[in-house]
Amino acid sequence: MSRHGALNTFGRSGNPIIRSDVFTSKASSSEDRMTLNGAVNKTGILLFLTVLAATISWNFQGPFMLLVSIIGMFTAFIVGIATFGFWFFFVGWLVKPRPYLAPKTAPIYALGMGFLIGLISEQMESQFPGIVIQAVSLTFFVAASLLLAYKTGLIKPTQNFWLIVFSATVGILLTYIVNIFYSMFTGASFSFLTGNGMFGIGISLFVVAIASLNLVLDFDIIEQADEQGAPKYVEWFGAMALVATLIWLYIEILRLLSKLRR
C-alpha cells in the first residue's frame, strides 16, 4: 500500500488535530485551489506572528503581560477547538472541525500561542541561560531533517506508521489531561513527567520523538491536499496544524533540555 493509500484508508493523520478527509475535498474551480507553495507561505506568516508575539511577551514582563499571555492561551485554545474540532479516542468527534474558519482563526491562534511561548521561554531562560536558543535551534533542525527524510523517502507514513504515531499521540494527550486533574486535586504532578532522572528524561525523549513524527504525517497530508486540489482555505488550515505541531515540539524540547540541565 502506498503512503497516500494508507492515509486515505484511515482518513486521519497521526496528529489528532489534522484530518485527511478535510484535505482530500476538492475545490469548486481551479482558481480557488490550494497549492503547496501557498501552504508554505501561510506557515511562514503564522510563524512570524508567533515569534512576534513571543518577542513582545519576552521583553515586556509584568502583571499586564501575564494577563495577556493567559488570555492568549485561552483564546488560542478556543479558536483551535473551533477550527480543528475535538476528537476523543473512544467517542469520536465531540466538536466537528470547521476548516473554512482557518483564514480568520489561524492568525489569532498564532498570536495567542506566541504570547504564551514568550512567557514560558523567558521563565525557562531565567533559570537556564541559553536554553531558548538551544531549543529553537533543535526544533528547526529536527523539522528540517524530517522534511528532508520525508521528501527523499527515508521515512514513509505507511499504515503501521500511522497506527503507532496516532496511538502514542493520543496516549500522551490523555496522560497530560489526567496529570492536570491530578495536580489540581493533589497539588503534585506525576513524577515521571516532571522528574529529571533517567526515566523522566527517557519519557521526554519519547514525547519529543512522537511530536517530531507527527510532522511527517502533517507534511504528507498537505501534499495530498495539493495533489487532489483542495480548497484554498486548506492552505491556512494546514499551516495552522503545522505550526501547532512545531509549538508542541518546541515546548517538549524545552522541557527535555531543562531536565538535562538540572
C-alpha positions as CSV (number, residue, x, y, z in Angstrom):
1,M,0.0,0.0,0.0
2,S,1.3,3.5,-0.9
3,R,1.7,6.1,1.7
4,H,-1.2,8.1,0.3
5,G,-3.3,5.0,0.1
6,A,-2.6,4.2,3.7
7,L,-3.7,7.6,4.9
8,N,-6.8,7.7,2.7
9,T,-7.8,4.3,4.1
10,F,-7.8,5.6,7.7
11,G,-9.0,9.1,6.9
12,R,-6.9,10.9,9.5
13,S,-3.4,11.9,10.5
14,G,-1.4,10.7,13.5
15,N,-1.8,14.3,14.6
16,P,-5.2,14.4,16.3
17,I,-5.9,18.0,15.1
18,I,-5.5,17.4,11.4
19,R,-7.8,15.2,9.4
20,S,-7.2,13.9,5.9
21,D,-10.9,13.9,4.9
22,V,-10.7,17.7,5.2
23,F,-7.6,17.8,2.9
24,T,-9.0,15.4,0.3
25,S,-12.0,17.6,-0.5
26,K,-11.9,19.2,-3.9
27,A,-12.1,22.9,-4.8
28,S,-15.0,24.1,-6.9
29,S,-12.8,25.7,-9.6
30,S,-9.1,25.9,-10.5
31,E,-9.0,29.5,-9.3
32,D,-9.6,28.6,-5.6
33,R,-7.4,25.5,-5.3
34,M,-4.7,25.3,-2.7
35,T,-1.1,25.0,-3.6
36,L,1.9,23.6,-1.7
37,N,3.7,26.9,-2.1
38,G,0.6,28.7,-0.7
39,A,0.7,26.4,2.4
40,V,4.4,27.1,2.9
41,N,3.8,30.8,2.6
42,K,1.0,30.7,5.1
43,T,3.2,28.7,7.5
44,G,5.8,31.4,7.3
45,I,3.3,34.1,8.1
46,L,2.0,32.2,11.1
47,L,5.5,31.5,12.4
48,F,6.3,35.2,12.0
49,L,3.2,36.2,14.0
50,T,4.1,33.6,16.7
51,V,7.7,34.9,17.0
52,L,6.4,38.5,17.0
53,A,4.0,37.8,19.9
54,A,6.6,35.8,21.8
55,T,9.2,38.6,21.4
56,I,6.7,41.1,22.9
57,S,5.8,38.8,25.7
58,W,9.5,38.1,26.4
59,N,10.5,41.8,26.5
60,F,7.6,43.3,28.4
61,Q,7.2,41.2,31.5
62,G,4.8,42.1,34.3
63,P,1.3,41.6,35.6
64,F,-0.3,43.0,32.5
65,M,1.7,40.8,30.1
66,L,1.0,37.8,32.3
67,L,-2.7,38.6,31.9
68,V,-2.3,39.0,28.1
69,S,-0.5,35.6,27.9
70,I,-3.2,33.9,29.9
71,I,-5.9,35.4,27.7
72,G,-3.9,34.5,24.6
73,M,-3.6,30.9,25.8
74,F,-7.4,30.5,26.3
75,T,-8.1,32.4,23.0
76,A,-5.8,30.1,21.1
77,F,-7.5,27.1,22.8
78,I,-11.0,28.3,21.8
79,V,-10.2,29.1,18.2
80,G,-8.2,25.9,17.9
81,I,-11.2,23.8,19.0
82,A,-13.5,25.9,16.7
83,T,-11.2,25.2,13.7
84,F,-9.8,21.7,14.3
85,G,-12.7,20.3,16.4
86,F,-12.3,18.0,19.3
87,W,-11.9,14.2,18.7
88,F,-11.9,11.8,21.6
89,F,-10.3,8.4,21.1
90,F,-13.2,6.2,22.2
91,V,-16.1,8.5,21.3
92,G,-15.2,10.2,18.0
93,W,-16.0,13.8,17.2
94,L,-17.3,15.8,20.1
95,V,-16.8,19.1,18.2
96,K,-16.6,18.8,14.4
97,P,-13.8,20.7,12.6
98,R,-14.6,23.8,10.6
99,P,-11.5,24.2,8.4
100,Y,-13.1,27.1,6.5
101,L,-12.6,29.2,9.6
102,A,-8.8,28.9,9.4
103,P,-8.1,32.0,7.3
104,K,-9.5,34.0,10.3
105,T,-8.6,31.8,13.2
106,A,-5.1,30.8,12.3
107,P,-3.5,34.3,12.8
108,I,-5.4,34.6,16.2
109,Y,-4.1,31.2,17.2
110,A,-0.5,32.1,16.3
111,L,-0.6,35.3,18.2
112,G,-2.2,33.7,21.3
113,M,0.3,30.9,21.4
114,G,3.1,33.3,20.7
115,F,2.3,35.3,23.9
116,L,2.3,32.1,25.9
117,I,5.5,30.8,24.4
118,G,7.2,34.1,25.2
119,L,6.2,33.9,28.8
120,I,7.3,30.2,29.1
121,S,10.6,30.9,27.3
122,E,11.5,33.9,29.4
123,Q,10.9,32.0,32.6
124,M,13.0,29.0,31.4
125,E,15.8,31.3,30.2
126,S,16.0,33.0,33.6
127,Q,16.6,29.5,35.2
128,F,18.8,28.0,32.5
129,P,20.6,30.8,30.5
130,G,21.0,29.8,26.8
131,I,18.3,27.2,26.8
132,V,15.9,29.0,24.5
133,I,18.3,29.4,21.6
134,Q,19.2,25.7,22.0
135,A,15.5,24.7,21.9
136,V,14.8,26.9,18.9
137,S,17.8,25.5,17.0
138,L,16.9,21.9,17.8
139,T,13.3,22.5,16.8
140,F,14.4,23.9,13.4
141,F,17.0,21.2,12.8
142,V,14.5,18.4,13.7
143,A,11.8,19.8,11.5
144,A,14.2,20.3,8.6
145,S,15.7,16.9,9.0
146,L,12.3,15.2,9.0
147,L,11.2,17.2,5.9
148,L,14.3,16.0,4.1
149,A,13.8,12.4,5.2
150,Y,10.1,12.6,4.1
151,K,10.9,14.1,0.7
152,T,13.7,11.6,0.0
153,G,11.5,8.7,1.0
154,L,13.6,7.7,4.0
155,I,10.5,7.9,6.2
156,K,7.2,6.8,4.7
157,P,3.9,7.3,6.6
158,T,2.6,3.8,6.0
159,Q,-0.4,2.2,7.7
160,N,1.6,0.8,10.6
161,F,3.5,4.1,10.9
162,W,0.1,5.9,11.2
163,L,-1.2,3.5,13.8
164,I,1.9,3.7,16.0
165,V,2.2,7.5,15.9
166,F,-1.6,8.1,16.4
167,S,-1.9,5.7,19.3
168,A,1.2,7.3,21.0
169,T,-0.1,10.8,20.5
170,V,-3.5,10.0,22.0
171,G,-1.8,8.3,24.9
172,I,0.4,11.3,25.6
173,L,-2.6,13.6,25.3
174,L,-4.7,11.5,27.8
175,T,-1.7,11.3,30.2
176,Y,-1.4,15.1,30.2
177,I,-5.1,15.6,30.8
178,V,-5.1,13.2,33.7
179,N,-2.0,14.9,35.1
180,I,-3.7,18.3,35.0
181,F,-6.7,17.0,37.1
182,Y,-4.3,15.1,39.4
183,S,-2.3,18.2,40.1
184,M,-5.5,20.3,40.6
185,F,-6.7,17.9,43.4
186,T,-3.3,16.9,45.0
187,G,-1.0,19.9,44.2
188,A,1.5,17.5,42.8
189,S,2.3,16.2,39.3
190,F,3.2,12.7,38.0
191,S,6.9,12.3,38.8
192,F,7.7,10.5,35.6
193,L,6.6,13.7,33.7
194,T,8.5,16.2,35.8
195,G,11.4,14.2,37.2
196,N,14.9,14.8,35.9
197,G,16.1,11.2,36.5
198,M,16.9,8.7,33.7
199,F,13.3,7.6,33.5
200,G,11.9,11.2,33.3
201,I,14.5,12.1,30.6
202,G,13.5,8.9,28.7
203,I,9.8,9.9,28.8
204,S,10.7,13.4,27.5
205,L,12.8,11.9,24.7
206,F,9.8,9.7,23.7
207,V,7.4,12.6,23.7
208,V,9.8,14.7,21.6
209,A,10.1,11.7,19.1
210,I,6.3,11.4,18.8
211,A,5.9,15.2,18.3
212,S,8.6,15.0,15.6
213,L,6.9,12.1,13.8
214,N,3.6,14.0,13.7
215,L,5.3,16.5,11.4
216,V,5.9,13.7,8.9
217,L,2.2,13.0,8.7
218,D,1.4,16.7,8.5
219,F,3.8,17.0,5.5
220,D,2.2,14.1,3.8
221,I,-1.4,15.2,4.2
222,I,-0.7,18.7,3.0
223,E,1.0,17.2,0.0
224,Q,-2.1,15.1,-0.6
225,A,-4.3,18.2,-0.5
226,D,-2.1,19.9,-3.1
227,E,-2.3,16.9,-5.4
228,Q,-6.1,16.5,-5.1
229,G,-7.0,20.2,-5.5
230,A,-8.3,21.0,-2.0
231,P,-10.0,24.4,-1.4
232,K,-7.8,27.5,-0.9
233,Y,-8.6,27.8,2.8
234,V,-6.9,24.5,3.4
235,E,-3.6,26.3,3.0
236,W,-4.3,28.2,6.2
237,F,-5.7,25.0,7.9
238,G,-2.6,23.0,7.0
239,A,-0.3,25.8,8.1
240,M,-2.1,26.2,11.4
241,A,-1.7,22.4,12.0
242,L,2.0,22.5,11.2
243,V,2.5,25.5,13.5
244,A,0.6,23.8,16.3
245,T,2.9,20.7,16.0
246,L,6.0,22.8,15.8
247,I,4.9,24.7,19.0
248,W,4.3,21.4,20.7
249,L,7.7,20.1,19.6
250,Y,9.5,23.3,20.8
251,I,7.8,23.1,24.3
252,E,8.7,19.4,24.6
253,I,12.4,20.1,23.6
254,L,12.5,23.0,26.1
255,R,11.2,20.6,28.8
256,L,13.8,18.0,27.9
257,L,16.7,20.4,27.9
258,S,15.6,21.8,31.3
259,K,15.7,18.2,32.7
260,L,19.2,17.7,31.3
261,R,20.5,20.9,32.9
262,R,19.1,20.3,36.4
